[in-house]
Amino acid sequence: MKSHVKVLVVGGGAVGCGIALHLARAGWDTLLVERDELTAGSTWHAAGLLPLFNMGYAT
């Protein structure tokens, strides 16, 4: 594992994976860390998906 990177993304949910992918494609030295496995549980908590589950934008 590298000891120095330009960007460290913590959390491998949908948002973290997307950010890491786009930064890496843009040429940034990027490392993604996740405590368990990628997209293992909190992806539905991402801000963009809340209205789909709660049917209200006030959440």
Backbone as a chain_set.jsonl record, in Angstrom:
{"seq": "MKSHVKVLVVGGGAVGCGIALHLARAGWDTLLVERDELTAGSTWHAAGLLPLFNMGYAT", "coords": {"N": [[0.842, -1.171, 0.0], [0.439, 2.261, -0.674], [2.224, 4.96, 0.887], [1.813, 7.647, 0.653], [-0.605, 9.677, -0.817], [-2.451, 11.756, -3.113], [-5.2, 12.115, -2.844], [-7.406, 10.808, -0.474], [-10.045, 8.701, -0.179], [-12.568, 7.991, 2.013], [-14.605, 5.398, 2.709], [-16.512, 3.151, 0.945], [-18.992, 3.27, -0.435], [-21.644, 3.975, -2.791], [-21.24, 6.69, -3.398], [-18.584, 7.216, -2.512], [-17.101, 5.369, -4.11], [-17.76, 6.351, -6.64], [-16.654, 8.942, -6.56], [-13.916, 8.308, -6.193], [-13.432, 6.899, -8.588], [-13.86, 8.877, -10.616], [-11.941, 10.829, -9.914], [-9.578, 9.335, -10.175], [-9.672, 8.725, -12.912], [-9.283, 11.264, -13.847], [-6.654, 11.58, -13.414], [-5.636, 11.942, -10.869], [-3.78, 10.963, -7.99], [-5.136, 8.536, -6.252], [-6.635, 6.934, -3.435], [-8.823, 4.549, -2.108], [-10.418, 3.671, 0.856], [-12.035, 1.229, 2.854], [-13.863, -0.095, 5.572], [-15.057, -2.592, 5.643], [-16.562, -4.283, 3.253], [-16.867, -3.287, -0.188], [-19.615, -1.212, -0.987], [-21.326, -2.285, 1.004], [-23.5, -1.721, 2.707], [-24.373, 0.948, 3.472], [-25.04, 2.394, 1.24], [-27.619, 3.171, 0.41], [-28.116, 5.288, 2.057], [-27.081, 7.484, 0.869], [-27.25, 10.903, -0.032], [-28.63, 11.616, -2.386], [-30.45, 9.546, -2.782], [-32.315, 9.438, -0.742], [-34.997, 10.69, -0.993], [-36.279, 8.819, -2.622], [-36.802, 6.614, -1.029], [-38.194, 7.591, 1.18], [-40.19, 9.177, 0.255], [-40.411, 11.899, 0.586], [-39.135, 15.175, 0.385], [-38.365, 16.661, 2.53], [-36.893, 15.272, 4.36]], "CA": [[0.0, 0.0, 0.0], [1.191, 3.509, -0.735], [2.272, 5.729, 2.128], [1.402, 9.015, 0.348], [-1.485, 9.867, -1.967], [-2.979, 13.113, -3.188], [-6.579, 12.078, -2.359], [-7.833, 9.619, 0.25], [-11.501, 8.633, -0.076], [-12.934, 7.091, 3.101], [-15.954, 4.871, 2.522], [-16.673, 2.562, -0.38], [-20.367, 3.194, -0.91], [-21.842, 4.468, -4.159], [-20.646, 8.016, -3.534], [-17.126, 7.091, -2.398], [-16.584, 4.692, -5.306], [-17.902, 7.267, -7.768], [-15.651, 10.007, -6.422], [-12.596, 7.729, -6.448], [-13.344, 6.585, -10.014], [-13.717, 10.083, -11.429], [-10.642, 11.456, -9.634], [-8.531, 8.495, -10.778], [-9.727, 8.937, -14.363], [-8.753, 12.602, -14.116], [-5.208, 11.544, -13.225], [-5.251, 12.178, -9.477], [-3.286, 9.808, -7.242], [-6.29, 8.332, -5.377], [-6.745, 5.684, -2.682], [-10.112, 4.38, -1.452], [-10.371, 2.72, 1.97], [-13.34, 0.812, 3.364], [-13.607, -0.944, 6.735], [-15.594, -3.942, 5.47], [-16.504, -4.57, 1.828], [-17.426, -2.195, -0.973], [-21.08, -1.081, -1.087], [-21.848, -3.346, 1.863], [-24.605, -1.468, 3.599], [-24.918, 2.288, 3.68], [-25.208, 3.099, -0.028], [-28.95, 3.78, 0.307], [-28.132, 6.519, 2.832], [-26.537, 8.584, 0.073], [-28.212, 12.005, -0.033], [-29.447, 11.624, -3.595], [-31.423, 8.462, -2.813], [-33.272, 9.529, 0.356], [-36.397, 10.902, -1.386], [-36.855, 7.622, -3.239], [-37.229, 5.692, -0.013], [-39.062, 8.227, 2.17], [-41.22, 9.892, -0.484], [-40.524, 13.287, 1.027], [-37.882, 15.915, 0.244], [-38.071, 17.331, 3.792], [-36.014, 14.43, 5.146]], "C": [[0.893, 1.242, 0.0], [1.183, 4.212, 0.613], [1.844, 7.176, 1.914], [0.518, 9.012, -0.903], [-1.98, 11.308, -1.971], [-4.393, 13.177, -2.606], [-6.833, 10.748, -1.669], [-9.343, 9.687, 0.396], [-11.826, 7.592, 0.984], [-14.38, 6.678, 2.905], [-16.172, 4.417, 1.1], [-18.109, 2.33, -0.773], [-20.446, 3.733, -2.33], [-21.152, 5.809, -4.375], [-19.124, 7.941, -3.486], [-16.495, 6.438, -3.617], [-16.653, 5.604, -6.519], [-16.874, 8.38, -7.74], [-14.262, 9.475, -6.753], [-12.406, 7.423, -7.94], [-13.077, 7.827, -10.845], [-12.392, 10.802, -11.164], [-9.494, 10.658, -10.246], [-8.5, 8.66, -12.298], [-9.176, 10.297, -14.76], [-7.247, 12.686, -13.868], [-4.732, 11.813, -11.813], [-4.788, 10.873, -8.849], [-4.275, 9.548, -6.1], [-6.246, 6.97, -4.707], [-8.098, 5.663, -1.998], [-9.947, 3.344, -0.349], [-11.788, 2.469, 2.475], [-13.087, -0.168, 4.492], [-14.082, -2.378, 6.544], [-15.483, -4.345, 4.003], [-17.223, -3.461, 1.068], [-18.941, -2.323, -1.099], [-21.815, -2.088, -0.217], [-23.019, -2.941, 2.751], [-25.174, -0.083, 3.638], [-25.122, 3.057, 2.38], [-26.565, 3.778, -0.117], [-29.076, 5.035, 1.15], [-27.607, 7.723, 2.049], [-27.623, 9.648, -0.127], [-29.132, 11.994, -1.254], [-30.532, 10.572, -3.61], [-32.479, 8.553, -1.714], [-34.712, 9.765, -0.085], [-37.052, 9.663, -1.998], [-37.399, 6.654, -2.196], [-38.248, 6.291, 0.954], [-40.208, 9.01, 1.549], [-41.44, 11.315, 0.026], [-39.177, 13.982, 0.938], [-37.488, 16.619, 1.538], [-37.12, 16.532, 4.667], [-34.61, 14.968, 5.087]], "O": [[1.965, 1.254, 0.604], [0.237, 4.071, 1.388], [1.541, 7.873, 2.882], [0.867, 8.41, -1.919], [-1.93, 11.993, -0.95], [-4.756, 14.158, -1.957], [-6.515, 9.688, -2.208], [-9.871, 10.61, 1.015], [-11.41, 6.439, 0.871], [-15.28, 7.518, 2.932], [-16.034, 5.199, 0.159], [-18.428, 1.308, -1.38], [-19.422, 3.923, -2.987], [-20.545, 6.035, -5.422], [-18.447, 8.537, -4.324], [-15.465, 6.902, -4.105], [-15.729, 5.638, -7.333], [-16.29, 8.723, -8.768], [-13.514, 10.105, -7.501], [-11.331, 7.666, -8.488], [-12.174, 7.836, -11.682], [-11.784, 11.329, -12.095], [-8.546, 11.238, -10.774], [-7.428, 8.727, -12.898], [-8.665, 10.471, -15.866], [-6.635, 13.732, -14.084], [-3.527, 11.905, -11.582], [-5.332, 9.807, -9.138], [-4.257, 10.257, -5.093], [-5.869, 5.974, -5.325], [-8.49, 6.649, -1.373], [-9.402, 2.265, -0.582], [-12.622, 3.373, 2.516], [-12.183, -0.997, 4.389], [-13.578, -3.288, 7.202], [-14.398, -4.717, 3.556], [-18.087, -2.78, 1.621], [-19.47, -3.418, -1.294], [-22.809, -2.677, -0.643], [-23.501, -3.785, 3.507], [-26.382, 0.062, 3.825], [-25.356, 4.264, 2.418], [-26.657, 4.873, -0.673], [-30.04, 5.784, 0.989], [-27.685, 8.856, 2.525], [-28.784, 9.315, -0.366], [-30.309, 12.338, -1.139], [-31.472, 10.693, -4.394], [-33.457, 7.806, -1.753], [-35.6, 9.079, 0.42], [-38.266, 9.493, -1.891], [-38.368, 5.944, -2.464], [-39.084, 5.565, 1.492], [-41.107, 9.459, 2.261], [-42.536, 11.862, -0.095], [-38.17, 13.426, 1.378], [-36.372, 17.129, 1.634], [-36.585, 17.074, 5.634], [-33.704, 14.395, 5.692]]}, "num_chains": 1, "name": "protein.A"}
